Amino acid sequence: MLIGAAAALLWLSLGRIAGISGILGGLAAAPGGDHAWRLAFLAGLVGAPLAWAVLLGPPDLRIAAGPVTLAAAGLLVGFGTRLGSGCTSGHGVCGLARLSPRSFAATAAFMATAAAMVFAVRHLAGG
């Protein structure tokens, strides 16, 4: 709910889409007045979990993958973000809310790929 509320607030107040890859990717080439909201949005992404950890303690996370797998996954997500001209937040949250056919196709591709990878890792690779 908070992600949807933040996306709606950004769109209603500044007319901007809350796609993380676009916000971060456009930071370097953004016009002068465009830097402040981008930096504030990114600071909130980093600051909110840090505030949670300080106030309520860090969550008990268990990640079964090793560092090489996590690095490979991060690179594949970055590649997919560029290939799909946006990320799951931009397409899945904001694009679907705007009834964008392109975002529907991108989100369907993200989800189908994720399902195929989970099936392959759990059932074909024995993970």
Residue frames as a rotation matrix with the C-alpha (Angstrom) as fourth column:
MET 1
0.566 0.824 0.000 0.00
0.824 -0.566 0.000 0.00
0.000 0.000 -1.000 0.00
LEU 2
0.436 -0.467 -0.769 2.83
0.176 -0.794 0.582 2.38
-0.883 -0.389 -0.264 0.79
ILE 3
-0.668 -0.671 0.322 4.47
0.423 0.014 0.906 1.78
-0.612 0.741 0.275 -2.60
GLY 4
-0.197 0.694 0.692 1.18
0.947 -0.049 0.319 2.52
0.255 0.718 -0.648 -4.36
ALA 5
0.742 0.468 -0.481 0.59
0.611 -0.766 0.198 5.60
-0.276 -0.441 -0.854 -2.21
ALA 6
-0.019 -0.835 -0.549 4.11
0.163 -0.545 0.823 6.90
-0.986 -0.074 0.147 -2.92
ALA 7
-0.723 -0.214 0.657 3.67
0.646 0.128 0.752 6.27
-0.245 0.968 0.045 -6.65
ALA 8
0.231 0.901 0.367 0.31
0.938 -0.306 0.161 8.06
0.257 0.307 -0.916 -6.65
LEU 9
0.651 -0.021 -0.759 1.69
0.431 -0.813 0.392 11.00
-0.625 -0.582 -0.520 -4.66
LEU 10
-0.443 -0.880 -0.169 4.63
0.256 -0.305 0.917 11.44
-0.859 0.363 0.361 -7.02
TRP 11
-0.605 0.273 0.748 2.35
0.791 0.094 0.605 11.27
0.095 0.958 -0.272 -10.05
LEU 12
0.461 0.887 0.032 -0.27
0.867 -0.458 0.196 13.64
0.188 -0.063 -0.980 -8.62
SER 13
0.625 -0.223 -0.748 2.22
0.340 -0.785 0.518 16.16
-0.703 -0.578 -0.414 -7.23
LEU 14
-0.162 -0.817 -0.553 4.89
-0.337 -0.481 0.809 16.23
-0.927 0.317 -0.198 -9.95
GLY 15
0.707 0.495 -0.505 3.38
-0.642 0.149 -0.752 14.29
-0.297 0.856 0.424 -12.84
ARG 16
-0.248 -0.899 -0.360 6.25
-0.942 0.311 -0.128 11.78
0.227 0.307 -0.924 -12.65
ILE 17
0.689 0.386 -0.614 6.24
-0.327 0.921 0.212 8.00
0.647 0.055 0.760 -12.83
ALA 18
0.446 -0.487 0.750 7.78
-0.848 0.038 0.529 6.22
-0.286 -0.872 -0.396 -9.83
GLY 19
0.940 -0.266 -0.215 9.91
0.133 0.864 -0.486 3.83
0.315 0.428 0.847 -11.85
ILE 20
0.732 -0.669 -0.127 13.13
0.071 -0.111 0.991 3.33
-0.677 -0.735 -0.033 -9.92
SER 21
0.002 -0.781 0.624 15.28
0.879 0.299 0.372 2.64
-0.477 0.548 0.687 -12.98
GLY 22
0.282 0.172 0.944 14.04
0.748 -0.655 -0.105 5.83
0.600 0.736 -0.313 -14.65
ILE 23
0.993 0.075 0.090 14.50
-0.002 -0.756 0.655 7.92
0.117 -0.651 -0.750 -11.51
LEU 24
0.496 -0.867 0.037 18.02
0.173 0.141 0.975 6.64
-0.851 -0.477 0.220 -10.92
GLY 25
-0.025 -0.518 0.855 18.99
0.937 0.285 0.201 6.47
-0.348 0.806 0.478 -14.60
GLY 26
0.428 0.288 0.856 17.77
0.679 -0.728 -0.095 9.98
0.596 0.622 -0.508 -15.29
LEU 27
0.763 -0.111 -0.637 19.55
0.516 -0.490 0.703 11.52
-0.390 -0.865 -0.317 -12.32
ALA 28
-0.239 -0.967 -0.089 22.78
0.659 -0.229 0.716 12.31
-0.713 0.112 0.692 -14.17
ALA 29
-0.792 -0.072 0.607 21.06
0.581 -0.396 0.711 13.86
0.189 0.915 0.355 -17.20
ALA 30
0.174 0.949 -0.261 18.19
0.984 -0.178 0.011 15.51
-0.036 -0.259 -0.965 -15.33
PRO 31
0.090 -0.065 0.994 17.58
0.319 -0.943 -0.090 19.24
0.943 0.325 -0.064 -15.80
GLY 32
-0.701 -0.567 0.433 18.47
-0.139 -0.487 -0.862 21.48
0.700 -0.664 0.263 -12.84
GLY 33
-0.318 0.650 0.690 15.11
-0.936 -0.330 -0.121 21.45
0.149 -0.684 0.714 -11.06
ASP 34
0.538 0.564 -0.627 14.70
-0.550 0.798 0.246 17.72
0.639 0.212 0.739 -11.50
HIS 35
-0.388 -0.813 -0.435 17.50
-0.132 0.516 -0.846 16.65
0.912 -0.271 -0.307 -9.15
ALA 36
-0.649 0.059 0.758 15.83
-0.741 -0.272 -0.614 17.43
0.170 -0.961 0.220 -5.82
TRP 37
0.381 0.875 0.299 12.81
-0.911 0.410 -0.037 15.13
-0.155 -0.258 0.954 -6.10
ARG 38
0.559 -0.253 -0.790 14.91
-0.274 0.842 -0.464 12.32
0.783 0.476 0.402 -7.59
LEU 39
-0.558 -0.830 -0.019 17.40
-0.190 0.150 -0.970 12.52
0.808 -0.538 -0.241 -4.72
ALA 40
-0.428 0.481 0.765 14.60
-0.902 -0.170 -0.397 12.75
-0.061 -0.860 0.507 -2.15
PHE 41
0.653 0.701 -0.287 12.88
-0.732 0.682 -0.001 9.69
0.195 0.211 0.958 -3.61
LEU 42
0.283 -0.643 -0.712 16.11
-0.019 0.738 -0.674 7.67
0.959 0.205 0.197 -3.62
ALA 43
-0.703 -0.506 0.500 16.95
-0.465 -0.205 -0.861 8.83
0.538 -0.838 -0.091 -0.09
GLY 44
0.063 0.824 0.562 13.55
-0.992 0.114 -0.055 7.57
-0.109 -0.554 0.825 1.02
LEU 45
0.702 0.159 -0.694 14.25
-0.394 0.899 -0.192 4.18
0.594 0.408 0.693 -0.56
VAL 46
-0.210 -0.869 -0.448 17.44
0.183 0.415 -0.891 3.87
0.960 -0.269 0.072 1.44
GLY 47
-0.735 -0.163 0.658 16.32
-0.488 -0.546 -0.681 5.72
0.471 -0.822 0.322 4.56
ALA 48
0.254 0.943 0.217 13.03
-0.873 0.126 0.471 3.95
0.416 -0.309 0.855 5.21
PRO 49
0.666 -0.004 -0.746 14.50
0.143 0.982 0.123 0.48
0.732 -0.189 0.654 5.82
LEU 50
-0.483 -0.872 -0.078 17.32
0.323 -0.095 -0.942 2.01
0.814 -0.480 0.328 7.86
ALA 51
-0.488 0.404 0.773 14.79
-0.757 -0.636 -0.146 3.83
0.433 -0.657 0.617 10.04
TRP 52
0.622 0.727 -0.290 12.83
-0.532 0.664 0.525 0.59
0.575 -0.172 0.800 10.43
ALA 53
0.252 -0.621 -0.742 15.97
0.442 0.756 -0.483 -1.25
0.861 -0.206 0.465 11.54
VAL 54
-0.753 -0.538 0.379 16.83
-0.038 -0.539 -0.841 1.47
0.657 -0.648 0.386 14.07
LEU 55
-0.312 0.724 0.616 13.31
-0.900 -0.433 0.052 1.68
0.304 -0.538 0.786 15.51
LEU 56
0.649 0.730 0.214 12.22
-0.760 0.635 0.138 -1.96
-0.035 -0.252 0.967 15.39
GLY 57
0.006 -0.726 0.687 15.43
-0.362 0.639 0.679 -3.87
-0.932 -0.253 -0.259 14.87
PRO 58
-0.549 -0.276 -0.789 16.68
-0.830 0.069 0.553 -5.48
-0.098 0.959 -0.267 11.69
PRO 59
0.603 0.790 -0.108 14.50
-0.797 0.594 -0.105 -8.18
-0.018 0.149 0.989 10.13
ASP 60
-0.021 -0.552 0.834 15.62
-0.351 0.785 0.511 -11.79
-0.936 -0.282 -0.210 10.37
LEU 61
0.569 0.158 -0.807 16.70
-0.817 0.000 -0.576 -12.43
-0.091 0.987 0.129 6.78
ARG 62
0.017 -0.558 0.830 17.88
-0.080 0.827 0.557 -15.76
-0.997 -0.076 -0.031 5.48
ILE 63
0.527 0.056 -0.848 19.22
-0.825 -0.203 -0.527 -15.74
-0.201 0.978 -0.061 1.96
ALA 64
0.680 -0.185 0.710 20.02
0.054 0.978 0.203 -19.20
-0.731 -0.100 0.675 0.66
ALA 65
0.876 -0.346 0.336 21.94
0.374 0.049 -0.926 -17.97
0.304 0.937 0.172 -2.39
GLY 66
0.158 -0.919 -0.361 25.65
0.874 -0.040 0.485 -17.25
-0.460 -0.392 0.797 -2.35
PRO 67
0.055 -0.187 -0.981 27.32
-0.007 -0.982 0.187 -13.98
-0.998 -0.003 -0.056 -3.36
VAL 68
-0.915 -0.404 -0.015 28.01
-0.031 0.033 0.999 -15.12
-0.403 0.914 -0.043 -6.93
THR 69
-0.472 0.826 0.308 24.36
0.877 0.402 0.265 -16.07
0.095 0.395 -0.914 -7.46
LEU 70
0.342 0.605 -0.719 23.19
0.684 -0.685 -0.250 -12.78
-0.644 -0.407 -0.648 -5.98
ALA 71
-0.347 -0.550 -0.760 25.59
-0.178 -0.757 0.629 -10.80
-0.921 0.354 0.165 -8.18
ALA 72
-0.960 0.027 0.279 24.46
0.270 0.361 0.893 -12.71
-0.076 0.932 -0.354 -11.29
ALA 73
-0.098 0.995 -0.018 20.82
0.990 0.096 -0.099 -12.14
-0.097 -0.028 -0.995 -10.37
GLY 74
0.219 0.123 -0.968 21.44
0.326 -0.944 -0.047 -8.41
-0.920 -0.305 -0.247 -9.90
LEU 75
-0.732 -0.551 -0.402 23.14
-0.222 -0.365 0.904 -8.15
-0.645 0.751 0.145 -13.28
LEU 76
-0.785 0.501 0.365 20.28
0.609 0.518 0.600 -10.02
0.112 0.693 -0.712 -14.97
VAL 77
0.208 0.865 -0.456 17.72
0.871 -0.376 -0.317 -7.73
-0.445 -0.331 -0.832 -13.34
GLY 78
-0.077 -0.328 -0.941 19.67
-0.064 -0.941 0.333 -4.70
-0.995 0.086 0.052 -14.56
PHE 79
-0.961 -0.274 0.038 19.88
-0.004 0.153 0.988 -6.13
-0.277 0.949 -0.148 -18.07
GLY 80
-0.447 0.871 0.206 16.15
0.892 0.416 0.178 -6.90
0.069 0.263 -0.962 -18.05
THR 81
0.188 0.476 -0.859 15.36
0.560 -0.771 -0.304 -3.41
-0.807 -0.424 -0.412 -16.84
ARG 82
-0.483 -0.435 -0.760 17.22
-0.364 -0.690 0.625 -1.89
-0.797 0.579 0.175 -19.77
LEU 83
-0.979 0.102 0.178 15.76
0.205 0.555 0.806 -4.41
-0.016 0.825 -0.564 -22.23
GLY 84
-0.238 0.969 -0.062 12.21
0.969 0.241 0.048 -3.82
0.061 -0.049 -0.997 -20.98
SER 85
-0.473 -0.037 0.880 12.62
0.254 -0.962 0.096 -0.03
0.844 0.269 0.465 -20.89
GLY 86
0.024 0.439 0.898 11.69
-0.791 -0.540 0.285 0.02
0.611 -0.717 0.335 -17.23
CYS 87
-0.915 -0.400 -0.051 11.50
-0.255 0.671 -0.696 -1.97
0.313 -0.624 -0.716 -14.04
THR 88
-0.511 0.746 -0.426 8.76
0.729 0.639 0.245 -3.76
0.456 -0.185 -0.871 -12.13
SER 89
-0.408 0.377 -0.831 7.95
0.614 -0.561 -0.556 -0.63
-0.676 -0.737 -0.002 -10.14
GLY 90
-0.734 0.093 -0.673 7.53
-0.427 -0.834 0.350 1.51
-0.529 0.544 0.651 -13.24
HIS 91
-0.714 0.453 -0.533 5.66
-0.414 0.340 0.844 -1.04
0.564 0.824 -0.055 -15.32
GLY 92
-0.597 0.448 -0.666 4.02
0.545 0.835 0.074 -3.20
0.589 -0.319 -0.743 -12.66
VAL 93
-0.402 0.443 -0.801 2.85
0.772 -0.307 -0.557 -0.53
-0.492 -0.843 -0.218 -10.24
CYS 94
-0.419 0.182 -0.890 2.60
-0.159 -0.979 -0.126 2.68
-0.894 0.089 0.439 -12.23
GLY 95
-0.879 0.006 -0.477 2.09
-0.477 -0.030 0.878 1.39
-0.009 1.000 0.029 -15.76
LEU 96
-0.726 0.654 -0.214 -0.65
0.588 0.751 0.301 -1.08
0.358 0.093 -0.929 -14.88
ALA 97
-0.323 0.604 -0.729 -2.42
0.641 -0.427 -0.638 1.59
-0.696 -0.673 -0.249 -12.83
ARG 98
-0.382 0.127 -0.915 -2.44
-0.498 -0.863 0.089 3.78
-0.778 0.490 0.393 -15.97
LEU 99
0.551 0.622 0.557 -3.72
0.022 0.656 -0.754 0.82
-0.834 0.428 0.348 -18.04
SER 100
0.113 -0.631 -0.768 -0.64
-0.911 -0.374 0.174 0.97
-0.397 0.680 -0.617 -20.28
PRO 101
0.958 0.247 -0.148 -0.59
-0.287 0.842 -0.456 -1.91
0.012 0.479 0.878 -22.82
ARG 102
0.268 -0.941 -0.206 3.21
-0.337 0.109 -0.935 -1.72
0.903 0.320 -0.288 -22.95
SER 103
-0.415 -0.390 0.822 3.42
-0.889 -0.017 -0.457 -2.06
0.192 -0.920 -0.340 -19.16
PHE 104
0.566 0.663 0.490 0.98
-0.711 0.693 -0.117 -4.98
-0.417 -0.282 0.864 -19.23
ALA 105
0.859 -0.295 -0.419 3.18
-0.131 0.664 -0.737 -6.78
0.495 0.687 0.531 -21.77
ALA 106
-0.128 -0.971 0.203 6.36
-0.497 -0.114 -0.860 -6.00
0.858 -0.211 -0.468 -19.81
THR 107
-0.199 0.112 0.974 4.84
-0.970 0.122 -0.212 -7.12
-0.143 -0.986 0.085 -16.49
ALA 108
0.855 0.509 0.101 3.54
-0.475 0.847 -0.239 -10.32
-0.207 0.156 0.966 -18.08
ALA 109
0.548 -0.739 -0.391 7.04
-0.115 0.397 -0.911 -11.00
0.828 0.544 0.132 -19.43
PHE 110
-0.331 -0.653 0.681 8.61
-0.789 -0.204 -0.579 -10.30
0.518 -0.729 -0.448 -16.00
MET 111
0.130 0.489 0.862 6.19
-0.905 0.414 -0.099 -12.65
-0.406 -0.767 0.497 -14.25
ALA 112
0.950 0.214 -0.226 6.44
-0.299 0.828 -0.475 -15.42
0.085 0.519 0.851 -16.84
THR 113
0.208 -0.958 -0.196 10.24
-0.278 0.135 -0.951 -15.29
0.938 0.252 -0.238 -16.72
ALA 114
-0.365 -0.302 0.881 10.22
-0.910 -0.086 -0.406 -15.37
0.198 -0.950 -0.243 -12.92
ALA 115
0.540 0.648 0.538 7.87
-0.722 0.685 -0.101 -18.36
-0.434 -0.334 0.837 -12.87
ALA 116
0.859 -0.270 -0.435 9.99
-0.163 0.661 -0.733 -20.19
0.485 0.700 0.524 -15.44
MET 117
-0.133 -0.976 0.170 13.17
-0.496 -0.083 -0.864 -19.54
0.858 -0.199 -0.473 -13.45
VAL 118
-0.146 0.150 0.978 11.61
-0.968 0.183 -0.173 -20.74
-0.205 -0.972 0.118 -10.17
PHE 119
0.863 0.491 0.116 10.40
-0.444 0.849 -0.286 -23.90
-0.239 0.195 0.951 -11.91
ALA 120
0.608 -0.689 -0.394 13.80
-0.176 0.368 -0.913 -24.49
0.774 0.625 0.103 -13.51
VAL 121
-0.336 -0.794 0.507 15.75
-0.705 -0.145 -0.694 -23.97
0.625 -0.591 -0.511 -10.28
ARG 122
-0.141 0.336 0.931 13.42
-0.925 0.289 -0.245 -25.98
-0.351 -0.896 0.271 -8.05
HIS 123
0.650 0.580 0.490 12.45
-0.397 0.810 -0.432 -28.81
-0.648 0.086 0.757 -10.35
LEU 124
0.939 -0.309 -0.154 15.06
-0.025 0.385 -0.922 -29.14
0.344 0.870 0.354 -13.08
ALA 125
0.074 -0.978 0.193 18.22
-0.394 -0.207 -0.896 -28.10
0.916 -0.009 -0.401 -11.25
GLY 126
0.151 0.069 -0.986 17.22
0.613 0.776 0.149 -29.76
0.775 -0.627 0.075 -7.97
GLY 127
-0.733 -0.530 0.426 17.37
0.092 -0.698 -0.710 -26.56
0.674 -0.481 0.561 -5.89
